[in-house]
Amino acid sequence: MTVEFFCRTADSCLPKSGSMNCKILFRNEYIIAAEKPQGFACEPMEKDPDCLIDEIRRELEPEAALCHRLDRNTGGIVLVGKDSSVAELIEQAQKDNRIRKTYAAVLVGNAFLRFGDGTRFVSLKAYHFKDSKLGMVYIYDQPRKLARQIETKVRPVCYDQAAGTTLCEVELVTGRTHQIRAHLAHLGYPVAGDGKYGRNAANKKLGYRYQALWAKRIEFEKKLAGKLGVPSVIESEPDFIKSRIKKN
């Protein structure tokens, strides 16, 4: 797995001053693609003194606006518009399926047994209910009052027999709160290290600091990429895979 860095000029990936928690993968007059580390929030949170959007506004673009979000403990690529009008354009493009986002996830168990031989993505549908008071999501196999239909695509990549985990690629057709984590846990294959929807015994054994979920690739429709002046593909290597490689 490789990391691709796309920059128009030699200094376009550098902040104006100071240091940043996020890494800038691409930047032009319309859009910024930032690599958010795990444990760093996209937006202000009560327990966090800083966040990705505040950092980008402070160091790069005062009017920057998030095009989408990742959970605090999920890392990877986040798209940021130079202003709200660009962010709205990107948000609509995502709804129109003109932008394809792929995640890397380490799942507990042998996912090949449930999701096929890995030659293609398997589409999975269910119903999603968010309990805002509890901050939890519940998944159901059948329609239920106030639950919204979701679709998640999964492709197993490799099984680690010693750890009892499977590295998978995951794509979202719909984008609901905690969709990947809650949906896959509902199917019996929770994301490793997930303290909310995962298995505590497995998490303790595996030793992940954060949930093993990473937004690894964003692909733009060719016409949209040309309009925005962005590469058709931007990629980022998961921190939890890099750290495991170093240990081995």
C-alpha atoms as an extended CHARMM CRD file, in Angstrom:
* protein
*
       248  EXT
         1         1  MET       CA              0.0000000000        0.0000000000        0.0000000000  PROA      1               0.0000000000
         2         2  THR       CA              1.4550000000        3.3790000000       -0.9940000000  PROA      2               0.0000000000
         3         3  VAL       CA              0.8340000000        6.9990000000       -0.1390000000  PROA      3               0.0000000000
         4         4  GLU       CA              0.4470000000        9.5380000000       -2.9520000000  PROA      4               0.0000000000
         5         5  PHE       CA              1.0780000000       13.2200000000       -2.3620000000  PROA      5               0.0000000000
         6         6  PHE       CA             -0.3460000000       15.7170000000       -4.8360000000  PROA      6               0.0000000000
         7         7  CYS       CA              0.8000000000       19.3380000000       -4.7730000000  PROA      7               0.0000000000
         8         8  ARG       CA              0.7620000000       22.0620000000       -7.4160000000  PROA      8               0.0000000000
         9         9  THR       CA              3.7760000000       23.8940000000       -6.0680000000  PROA      9               0.0000000000
        10        10  ALA       CA              6.6870000000       22.9360000000       -3.8640000000  PROA      10              0.0000000000
        11        11  ASP       CA              5.4030000000       24.9270000000       -0.8990000000  PROA      11              0.0000000000
        12        12  SER       CA              1.6770000000       24.2690000000       -1.3230000000  PROA      12              0.0000000000
        13        13  CYS       CA              1.6860000000       21.5570000000        1.3360000000  PROA      13              0.0000000000
        14        14  LEU       CA              3.2590000000       23.7160000000        4.0320000000  PROA      14              0.0000000000
        15        15  PRO       CA              1.2900000000       25.6330000000        6.6620000000  PROA      15              0.0000000000
        16        16  LYS       CA              1.8500000000       29.3540000000        6.9770000000  PROA      16              0.0000000000
        17        17  SER       CA              3.3280000000       29.0340000000       10.4390000000  PROA      17              0.0000000000
        18        18  GLY       CA              3.7700000000       26.7090000000       13.3720000000  PROA      18              0.0000000000
        19        19  SER       CA              3.0960000000       22.9900000000       13.2620000000  PROA      19              0.0000000000
        20        20  MET       CA             -0.0800000000       21.0980000000       12.4120000000  PROA      20              0.0000000000
        21        21  ASN       CA             -1.5450000000       17.8480000000       13.6890000000  PROA      21              0.0000000000
        22        22  CYS       CA             -2.9840000000       17.0570000000       10.2660000000  PROA      22              0.0000000000
        23        23  LYS       CA             -0.9020000000       16.4840000000        7.1320000000  PROA      23              0.0000000000
        24        24  ILE       CA             -1.8440000000       18.3070000000        3.9280000000  PROA      24              0.0000000000
        25        25  LEU       CA             -2.0020000000       15.8320000000        1.0340000000  PROA      25              0.0000000000
        26        26  PHE       CA             -3.2680000000       18.2880000000       -1.5800000000  PROA      26              0.0000000000
        27        27  ARG       CA             -4.1310000000       21.9520000000       -1.7590000000  PROA      27              0.0000000000
        28        28  ASN       CA             -5.2260000000       24.3090000000       -4.5300000000  PROA      28              0.0000000000
        29        29  GLU       CA             -7.4310000000       27.3790000000       -4.8880000000  PROA      29              0.0000000000
        30        30  TYR       CA            -10.6030000000       25.3780000000       -4.2300000000  PROA      30              0.0000000000
        31        31  ILE       CA             -9.9550000000       22.4640000000       -1.9360000000  PROA      31              0.0000000000
        32        32  ILE       CA             -7.6900000000       21.0040000000        0.7300000000  PROA      32              0.0000000000
        33        33  ALA       CA             -7.2550000000       17.2760000000        1.3060000000  PROA      33              0.0000000000
        34        34  ALA       CA             -5.9880000000       16.7740000000        4.8540000000  PROA      34              0.0000000000
        35        35  GLU       CA             -4.8590000000       13.5760000000        6.5490000000  PROA      35              0.0000000000
        36        36  LYS       CA             -6.4410000000       13.5760000000       10.0010000000  PROA      36              0.0000000000
        37        37  PRO       CA             -4.6710000000       11.5380000000       12.6880000000  PROA      37              0.0000000000
        38        38  GLN       CA             -6.6590000000        9.2710000000       14.9610000000  PROA      38              0.0000000000
        39        39  GLY       CA             -7.6560000000       10.8880000000       18.2500000000  PROA      39              0.0000000000
        40        40  PHE       CA             -7.9880000000       14.3380000000       16.6280000000  PROA      40              0.0000000000
        41        41  ALA       CA            -11.4890000000       15.7500000000       16.1060000000  PROA      41              0.0000000000
        42        42  CYS       CA            -12.7700000000       17.3020000000       12.8810000000  PROA      42              0.0000000000
        43        43  GLU       CA            -14.8440000000       19.8910000000       14.7400000000  PROA      43              0.0000000000
        44        44  PRO       CA            -14.6310000000       21.4900000000       18.1990000000  PROA      44              0.0000000000
        45        45  MET       CA            -15.4270000000       19.1400000000       21.0640000000  PROA      45              0.0000000000
        46        46  GLU       CA            -15.7230000000       19.9480000000       24.7530000000  PROA      46              0.0000000000
        47        47  LYS       CA            -12.7740000000       17.7120000000       25.6930000000  PROA      47              0.0000000000
        48        48  ASP       CA            -10.5020000000       18.7950000000       22.8230000000  PROA      48              0.0000000000
        49        49  PRO       CA             -8.6220000000       22.1240000000       22.8510000000  PROA      49              0.0000000000
        50        50  ASP       CA             -8.0560000000       21.9690000000       19.0900000000  PROA      50              0.0000000000
        51        51  CYS       CA             -9.5520000000       20.3330000000       16.0070000000  PROA      51              0.0000000000
        52        52  LEU       CA             -8.8810000000       19.9410000000       12.2920000000  PROA      52              0.0000000000
        53        53  ILE       CA            -11.1070000000       22.7350000000       10.9880000000  PROA      53              0.0000000000
        54        54  ASP       CA             -9.8210000000       25.2630000000       13.5440000000  PROA      54              0.0000000000
        55        55  GLU       CA             -6.2510000000       24.3020000000       12.6970000000  PROA      55              0.0000000000
        56        56  ILE       CA             -6.7850000000       24.7550000000        8.9550000000  PROA      56              0.0000000000
        57        57  ARG       CA             -8.5580000000       28.0820000000        9.4600000000  PROA      57              0.0000000000
        58        58  ARG       CA             -5.7380000000       29.2750000000       11.7000000000  PROA      58              0.0000000000
        59        59  GLU       CA             -2.8200000000       28.0640000000        9.5630000000  PROA      59              0.0000000000
        60        60  LEU       CA             -4.1190000000       28.0050000000        5.9760000000  PROA      60              0.0000000000
        61        61  GLU       CA             -7.5960000000       29.2840000000        5.0950000000  PROA      61              0.0000000000
        62        62  PRO       CA             -9.6400000000       31.5340000000        7.4300000000  PROA      62              0.0000000000
        63        63  GLU       CA            -12.9150000000       30.7530000000        5.6000000000  PROA      63              0.0000000000
        64        64  ALA       CA            -12.3850000000       26.9940000000        5.2440000000  PROA      64              0.0000000000
        65        65  ALA       CA            -15.4030000000       24.6780000000        5.6540000000  PROA      65              0.0000000000
        66        66  LEU       CA            -15.6210000000       20.9160000000        6.1490000000  PROA      66              0.0000000000
        67        67  CYS       CA            -17.0170000000       18.9230000000        3.2180000000  PROA      67              0.0000000000
        68        68  HSD       CA            -17.5860000000       15.8350000000        5.3940000000  PROA      68              0.0000000000
        69        69  ARG       CA            -16.4970000000       14.4660000000        8.7710000000  PROA      69              0.0000000000
        70        70  LEU       CA            -14.7320000000       11.5230000000       10.3550000000  PROA      70              0.0000000000
        71        71  ASP       CA            -15.2020000000       10.2380000000       13.8970000000  PROA      71              0.0000000000
        72        72  ARG       CA            -12.5820000000       11.5140000000       16.3450000000  PROA      72              0.0000000000
        73        73  ASN       CA            -10.8630000000        8.1190000000       16.5540000000  PROA      73              0.0000000000
        74        74  THR       CA            -11.0530000000        7.3870000000       12.8160000000  PROA      74              0.0000000000
        75        75  GLY       CA             -8.1210000000        8.6850000000       10.8000000000  PROA      75              0.0000000000
        76        76  GLY       CA             -7.5340000000        9.4240000000        7.1450000000  PROA      76              0.0000000000
        77        77  ILE       CA             -8.5180000000       11.8120000000        4.3950000000  PROA      77              0.0000000000
        78        78  VAL       CA            -10.8490000000       14.7290000000        5.0900000000  PROA      78              0.0000000000
        79        79  LEU       CA            -11.8690000000       17.1430000000        2.3230000000  PROA      79              0.0000000000
        80        80  VAL       CA            -12.0720000000       20.8180000000        3.2260000000  PROA      80              0.0000000000
        81        81  GLY       CA            -13.4160000000       23.5360000000        0.9490000000  PROA      81              0.0000000000
        82        82  LYS       CA            -11.6790000000       26.9010000000        0.8030000000  PROA      82              0.0000000000
        83        83  ASP       CA            -15.0630000000       28.4070000000        1.7000000000  PROA      83              0.0000000000
        84        84  SER       CA            -18.6460000000       27.3050000000        2.3370000000  PROA      84              0.0000000000
        85        85  SER       CA            -19.6650000000       27.5120000000       -1.3440000000  PROA      85              0.0000000000
        86        86  VAL       CA            -16.9800000000       25.0050000000       -2.3540000000  PROA      86              0.0000000000
        87        87  ALA       CA            -17.8800000000       22.7780000000        0.5940000000  PROA      87              0.0000000000
        88        88  GLU       CA            -21.5310000000       22.7810000000       -0.5140000000  PROA      88              0.0000000000
        89        89  LEU       CA            -20.4860000000       21.7950000000       -4.0460000000  PROA      89              0.0000000000
        90        90  ILE       CA            -18.4420000000       18.8770000000       -2.6960000000  PROA      90              0.0000000000
        91        91  GLU       CA            -21.2360000000       17.7890000000       -0.3540000000  PROA      91              0.0000000000
        92        92  GLN       CA            -23.6760000000       17.6750000000       -3.2870000000  PROA      92              0.0000000000
        93        93  ALA       CA            -21.1590000000       15.7600000000       -5.4110000000  PROA      93              0.0000000000
        94        94  GLN       CA            -20.9230000000       13.1730000000       -2.6450000000  PROA      94              0.0000000000
        95        95  LYS       CA            -24.7240000000       12.8170000000       -2.5530000000  PROA      95              0.0000000000
        96        96  ASP       CA            -24.7000000000       12.3770000000       -6.3430000000  PROA      96              0.0000000000
        97        97  ASN       CA            -22.0690000000        9.6000000000       -6.0550000000  PROA      97              0.0000000000
        98        98  ARG       CA            -19.4930000000       11.5910000000       -8.0120000000  PROA      98              0.0000000000
        99        99  ILE       CA            -16.9650000000       11.0590000000       -5.2150000000  PROA      99              0.0000000000
       100       100  ARG       CA            -16.0340000000        7.5490000000       -4.0610000000  PROA      100             0.0000000000
       101       101  LYS       CA            -14.5560000000        7.0440000000       -0.5800000000  PROA      101             0.0000000000
       102       102  THR       CA            -12.8350000000        3.8390000000        0.4920000000  PROA      102             0.0000000000
       103       103  TYR       CA            -11.9090000000        2.9260000000        4.0620000000  PROA      103             0.0000000000
       104       104  ALA       CA             -9.4230000000        0.4170000000        5.4190000000  PROA      104             0.0000000000
       105       105  ALA       CA            -10.7210000000       -1.5210000000        8.4130000000  PROA      105             0.0000000000
       106       106  VAL       CA             -9.3180000000       -4.3280000000       10.5260000000  PROA      106             0.0000000000
       107       107  LEU       CA            -12.2370000000       -6.5390000000       11.5620000000  PROA      107             0.0000000000
       108       108  VAL       CA            -12.2970000000       -9.0990000000       14.3570000000  PROA      108             0.0000000000
       109       109  GLY       CA            -12.8130000000      -12.5750000000       12.8870000000  PROA      109             0.0000000000
       110       110  ASN       CA            -12.3420000000      -14.1710000000        9.4840000000  PROA      110             0.0000000000
       111       111  ALA       CA            -14.4020000000      -11.8640000000        7.2740000000  PROA      111             0.0000000000
       112       112  PHE       CA            -13.8540000000      -14.0940000000        4.2270000000  PROA      112             0.0000000000
       113       113  LEU       CA            -16.4010000000      -16.4830000000        5.7560000000  PROA      113             0.0000000000
       114       114  ARG       CA            -19.1240000000      -13.8070000000        5.5780000000  PROA      114             0.0000000000
       115       115  PHE       CA            -18.1390000000      -11.4120000000        2.7940000000  PROA      115             0.0000000000
       116       116  GLY       CA            -16.8090000000      -13.6820000000        0.0410000000  PROA      116             0.0000000000
       117       117  ASP       CA            -13.4130000000      -14.4160000000       -1.4890000000  PROA      117             0.0000000000
       118       118  GLY       CA            -12.2850000000      -10.7910000000       -1.8020000000  PROA      118             0.0000000000
       119       119  THR       CA            -12.5270000000      -10.5370000000       -5.5860000000  PROA      119             0.0000000000
       120       120  ARG       CA            -15.3420000000       -7.9880000000       -5.3500000000  PROA      120             0.0000000000
       121       121  PHE       CA            -17.2360000000       -5.7870000000       -2.9120000000  PROA      121             0.0000000000
       122       122  VAL       CA            -20.2890000000       -7.3340000000       -1.2570000000  PROA      122             0.0000000000
       123       123  SER       CA            -23.2290000000       -4.9620000000       -0.7670000000  PROA      123             0.0000000000
       124       124  LEU       CA            -24.9200000000       -5.0960000000        2.6530000000  PROA      124             0.0000000000
       125       125  LYS       CA            -28.2010000000       -3.3690000000        3.5050000000  PROA      125             0.0000000000
       126       126  ALA       CA            -29.8040000000       -2.7420000000        6.8940000000  PROA      126             0.0000000000
       127       127  TYR       CA            -31.6880000000       -0.1130000000        8.9350000000  PROA      127             0.0000000000
       128       128  HSD       CA            -29.9590000000        2.4940000000       11.0980000000  PROA      128             0.0000000000
       129       129  PHE       CA            -31.3480000000        4.2330000000       14.1780000000  PROA      129             0.0000000000
       130       130  LYS       CA            -29.3920000000        6.9040000000       16.0250000000  PROA      130             0.0000000000
       131       131  ASP       CA            -30.0640000000        7.5220000000       19.7100000000  PROA      131             0.0000000000
       132       132  SER       CA            -28.7060000000       11.0490000000       20.0950000000  PROA      132             0.0000000000
       133       133  LYS       CA            -29.1660000000       11.1060000000       23.8770000000  PROA      133             0.0000000000
       134       134  LEU       CA            -27.0110000000        8.0070000000       24.3740000000  PROA      134             0.0000000000
       135       135  GLY       CA            -24.6620000000        8.7320000000       21.4770000000  PROA      135             0.0000000000
       136       136  MET       CA            -25.2880000000        5.2140000000       20.1480000000  PROA      136             0.0000000000
       137       137  VAL       CA            -26.3970000000        3.7350000000       16.8500000000  PROA      137             0.0000000000
       138       138  TYR       CA            -28.5420000000        0.6170000000       16.5190000000  PROA      138             0.0000000000
       139       139  ILE       CA            -28.7680000000       -1.5380000000       13.3970000000  PROA      139             0.0000000000
       140       140  TYR       CA            -31.7530000000       -3.6730000000       12.3940000000  PROA      140             0.0000000000
       141       141  ASP       CA            -32.2280000000       -6.1980000000        9.6120000000  PROA      141             0.0000000000
       142       142  GLN       CA            -35.8430000000       -5.1840000000        8.9860000000  PROA      142             0.0000000000
       143       143  PRO       CA            -37.5890000000       -1.7880000000        8.6250000000  PROA      143             0.0000000000
       144       144  ARG       CA            -38.3010000000       -0.1170000000       11.9360000000  PROA      144             0.0000000000
       145       145  LYS       CA            -39.9340000000        3.1410000000       12.9930000000  PROA      145             0.0000000000
       146       146  LEU       CA            -37.5010000000        6.0930000000       12.6740000000  PROA      146             0.0000000000
       147       147  ALA       CA            -34.7520000000        3.8250000000       11.3110000000  PROA      147             0.0000000000
       148       148  ARG       CA            -33.2160000000        4.8060000000        7.9710000000  PROA      148             0.0000000000
       149       149  GLN       CA            -31.9720000000        2.3660000000        5.3650000000  PROA      149             0.0000000000
       150       150  ILE       CA            -28.2140000000        2.0860000000        4.9380000000  PROA      150             0.0000000000
       151       151  GLU       CA            -25.9030000000        0.3240000000        2.5130000000  PROA      151             0.0000000000
       152       152  THR       CA            -22.3060000000       -0.6670000000        3.2010000000  PROA      152             0.0000000000
       153       153  LYS       CA            -19.9320000000       -2.4340000000        0.7950000000  PROA      153             0.0000000000
       154       154  VAL       CA            -17.1670000000       -4.7220000000        2.0950000000  PROA      154             0.0000000000
       155       155  ARG       CA            -14.2480000000       -6.5110000000        0.4200000000  PROA      155             0.0000000000
       156       156  PRO       CA            -11.9240000000       -8.7380000000        2.4900000000  PROA      156             0.0000000000
       157       157  VAL       CA             -8.2510000000       -8.2370000000        1.6120000000  PROA      157             0.0000000000
       158       158  CYS       CA             -6.2440000000      -10.5330000000        3.8850000000  PROA      158             0.0000000000
       159       159  TYR       CA             -6.7630000000      -12.6560000000        6.9970000000  PROA      159             0.0000000000
       160       160  ASP       CA             -4.2510000000      -12.6440000000        9.8640000000  PROA      160             0.0000000000
       161       161  GLN       CA             -4.6930000000      -16.0730000000       11.3970000000  PROA      161             0.0000000000
       162       162  ALA       CA             -2.4370000000      -15.3410000000       14.3740000000  PROA      162             0.0000000000
       163       163  ALA       CA             -4.3910000000      -12.2290000000       15.3610000000  PROA      163             0.0000000000
       164       164  GLY       CA             -7.7560000000      -13.5390000000       14.2250000000  PROA      164             0.0000000000
       165       165  THR       CA             -8.4600000000      -10.3680000000       12.2460000000  PROA      165             0.0000000000
       166       166  THR       CA             -9.1610000000       -9.4670000000        8.6240000000  PROA      166             0.0000000000
       167       167  LEU       CA             -8.0090000000       -6.3640000000        6.7850000000  PROA      167             0.0000000000
       168       168  CYS       CA            -10.9090000000       -5.1570000000        4.6280000000  PROA      168             0.0000000000
       169       169  GLU       CA            -11.7940000000       -2.3490000000        2.2790000000  PROA      169             0.0000000000
       170       170  VAL       CA            -15.1390000000       -0.7070000000        3.0030000000  PROA      170             0.0000000000
       171       171  GLU       CA            -17.2250000000        1.7110000000        0.9590000000  PROA      171             0.0000000000
       172       172  LEU       CA            -20.2550000000        3.7030000000        2.0730000000  PROA      172             0.0000000000
       173       173  VAL       CA            -23.2120000000        4.0550000000       -0.2610000000  PROA      173             0.0000000000
       174       174  THR       CA            -25.0490000000        5.9330000000        2.4840000000  PROA      174             0.0000000000
       175       175  GLY       CA            -23.1830000000        7.9230000000        5.1080000000  PROA      175             0.0000000000
       176       176  ARG       CA            -24.8630000000        7.6930000000        8.5050000000  PROA      176             0.0000000000
       177       177  THR       CA            -23.3410000000        8.2380000000       11.9520000000  PROA      177             0.0000000000
       178       178  HSD       CA            -21.0290000000        5.3570000000       12.9540000000  PROA      178             0.0000000000
       179       179  GLN       CA            -22.3600000000        3.3910000000        9.9780000000  PROA      179             0.0000000000
       180       180  ILE       CA            -19.3050000000        1.2280000000        9.2850000000  PROA      180             0.0000000000
       181       181  ARG       CA            -18.6010000000        0.4890000000       12.9360000000  PROA      181             0.0000000000
       182       182  ALA       CA            -22.1880000000       -0.2630000000       13.9530000000  PROA      182             0.0000000000
       183       183  HSD       CA            -23.1770000000       -2.1610000000       10.7960000000  PROA      183             0.0000000000
       184       184  LEU       CA            -20.1690000000       -4.4890000000       10.7860000000  PROA      184             0.0000000000
       185       185  ALA       CA            -20.4620000000       -5.0960000000       14.5300000000  PROA      185             0.0000000000
       186       186  HSD       CA            -24.1260000000       -6.0040000000       13.9940000000  PROA      186             0.0000000000
       187       187  LEU       CA            -23.0040000000       -8.5960000000       11.4360000000  PROA      187             0.0000000000
       188       188  GLY       CA            -20.5720000000      -10.1090000000       13.9390000000  PROA      188             0.0000000000
       189       189  TYR       CA            -17.3350000000       -8.5390000000       12.6480000000  PROA      189             0.0000000000
       190       190  PRO       CA            -16.6240000000       -5.4310000000       14.7610000000  PROA      190             0.0000000000
       191       191  VAL       CA            -13.7860000000       -3.0630000000       13.9670000000  PROA      191             0.0000000000
       192       192  ALA       CA            -10.7400000000       -3.9600000000       16.0600000000  PROA      192             0.0000000000
       193       193  GLY       CA            -10.1130000000       -1.4450000000       18.8440000000  PROA      193             0.0000000000
       194       194  ASP       CA            -13.6560000000       -0.0440000000       18.7790000000  PROA      194             0.0000000000
       195       195  GLY       CA            -14.5740000000        0.6230000000       22.3980000000  PROA      195             0.0000000000
       196       196  LYS       CA            -18.2180000000        1.4560000000       21.6490000000  PROA      196             0.0000000000
       197       197  TYR       CA            -19.3570000000       -1.3170000000       19.2850000000  PROA      197             0.0000000000
       198       198  GLY       CA            -16.5010000000       -3.8060000000       19.5620000000  PROA      198             0.0000000000
       199       199  ARG       CA            -15.5330000000       -6.6710000000       21.8320000000  PROA      199             0.0000000000
       200       200  ASN       CA            -13.5930000000       -5.6570000000       24.9260000000  PROA      200             0.0000000000
       201       201  ALA       CA            -11.7410000000       -8.9790000000       25.2630000000  PROA      201             0.0000000000
       202       202  ALA       CA            -10.5870000000       -8.9070000000       21.6440000000  PROA      202             0.0000000000
       203       203  ASN       CA             -9.6300000000       -5.2280000000       21.8440000000  PROA      203             0.0000000000
       204       204  LYS       CA             -7.5080000000       -5.8420000000       24.9290000000  PROA      204             0.0000000000
       205       205  LYS       CA             -5.7290000000       -8.7470000000       23.2450000000  PROA      205             0.0000000000
       206       206  LEU       CA             -5.0810000000       -6.9000000000       19.9760000000  PROA      206             0.0000000000
       207       207  GLY       CA             -3.8010000000       -3.7370000000       21.6580000000  PROA      207             0.0000000000
       208       208  TYR       CA             -5.0290000000       -1.0960000000       19.2250000000  PROA      208             0.0000000000
       209       209  ARG       CA             -5.0060000000        2.3790000000       20.7520000000  PROA      209             0.0000000000
       210       210  TYR       CA             -7.8470000000        3.5080000000       18.4980000000  PROA      210             0.0000000000
       211       211  GLN       CA            -10.4130000000        1.7710000000       16.3240000000  PROA      211             0.0000000000
       212       212  ALA       CA             -8.6880000000        0.3140000000       13.2530000000  PROA      212             0.0000000000
       213       213  LEU       CA            -10.6330000000        2.3690000000       10.7170000000  PROA      213             0.0000000000
       214       214  TRP       CA             -9.0780000000        4.7510000000        8.1840000000  PROA      214             0.0000000000
       215       215  ALA       CA            -10.3710000000        6.8060000000        5.2380000000  PROA      215             0.0000000000
       216       216  LYS       CA             -7.6740000000        5.6360000000        2.8210000000  PROA      216             0.0000000000
       217       217  ARG       CA             -8.7510000000        6.6990000000       -0.6510000000  PROA      217             0.0000000000
       218       218  ILE       CA            -10.9260000000        9.3060000000       -2.3430000000  PROA      218             0.0000000000
       219       219  GLU       CA            -11.7210000000        9.0570000000       -6.0630000000  PROA      219             0.0000000000
       220       220  PHE       CA            -13.2500000000       11.9370000000       -8.0100000000  PROA      220             0.0000000000
       221       221  GLU       CA            -15.3720000000       11.5680000000      -11.1170000000  PROA      221             0.0000000000
       222       222  LYS       CA            -13.2000000000       12.6470000000      -14.0820000000  PROA      222             0.0000000000
       223       223  LYS       CA            -15.3140000000       15.6820000000      -14.9900000000  PROA      223             0.0000000000
       224       224  LEU       CA            -15.4920000000       16.8360000000      -11.3700000000  PROA      224             0.0000000000
       225       225  ALA       CA            -11.7470000000       16.3740000000      -10.9120000000  PROA      225             0.0000000000
       226       226  GLY       CA            -11.1310000000       18.5770000000      -13.9440000000  PROA      226             0.0000000000
       227       227  LYS       CA            -13.5190000000       21.2610000000      -12.7020000000  PROA      227             0.0000000000
       228       228  LEU       CA            -11.8370000000       21.3970000000       -9.2880000000  PROA      228             0.0000000000
       229       229  GLY       CA             -8.2960000000       20.9230000000      -10.5730000000  PROA      229             0.0000000000
       230       230  VAL       CA             -7.7370000000       17.9200000000       -8.3120000000  PROA      230             0.0000000000
       231       231  PRO       CA             -6.1450000000       14.5210000000       -9.0600000000  PROA      231             0.0000000000
       232       232  SER       CA             -8.6160000000       11.7490000000       -9.7760000000  PROA      232             0.0000000000
       233       233  VAL       CA             -7.3220000000        9.7590000000       -6.7850000000  PROA      233             0.0000000000
       234       234  ILE       CA             -5.8980000000       10.8360000000       -3.4180000000  PROA      234             0.0000000000
       235       235  GLU       CA             -4.5920000000        8.1360000000       -1.0790000000  PROA      235             0.0000000000
       236       236  SER       CA             -3.3880000000        7.8320000000        2.5050000000  PROA      236             0.0000000000
       237       237  GLU       CA             -1.8320000000        4.8780000000        4.3220000000  PROA      237             0.0000000000
       238       238  PRO       CA             -3.4620000000        3.8980000000        7.6350000000  PROA      238             0.0000000000
       239       239  ASP       CA             -1.3980000000        4.6560000000       10.7380000000  PROA      239             0.0000000000
       240       240  PHE       CA             -2.4250000000        1.3810000000       12.3550000000  PROA      240             0.0000000000
       241       241  ILE       CA             -1.0310000000       -0.5960000000        9.4030000000  PROA      241             0.0000000000
       242       242  LYS       CA              2.2240000000        1.3820000000        9.3660000000  PROA      242             0.0000000000
       243       243  SER       CA              2.7070000000        0.8350000000       13.1090000000  PROA      243             0.0000000000
       244       244  ARG       CA              2.0730000000       -2.8940000000       12.7860000000  PROA      244             0.0000000000
       245       245  ILE       CA              4.5860000000       -3.1600000000        9.9270000000  PROA      245             0.0000000000
       246       246  LYS       CA              7.2210000000       -1.3920000000       11.9930000000  PROA      246             0.0000000000
       247       247  LYS       CA              6.6620000000       -3.7600000000       14.9350000000  PROA      247             0.0000000000
       248       248  ASN       CA              7.0360000000       -6.7880000000       12.6650000000  PROA      248             0.0000000000
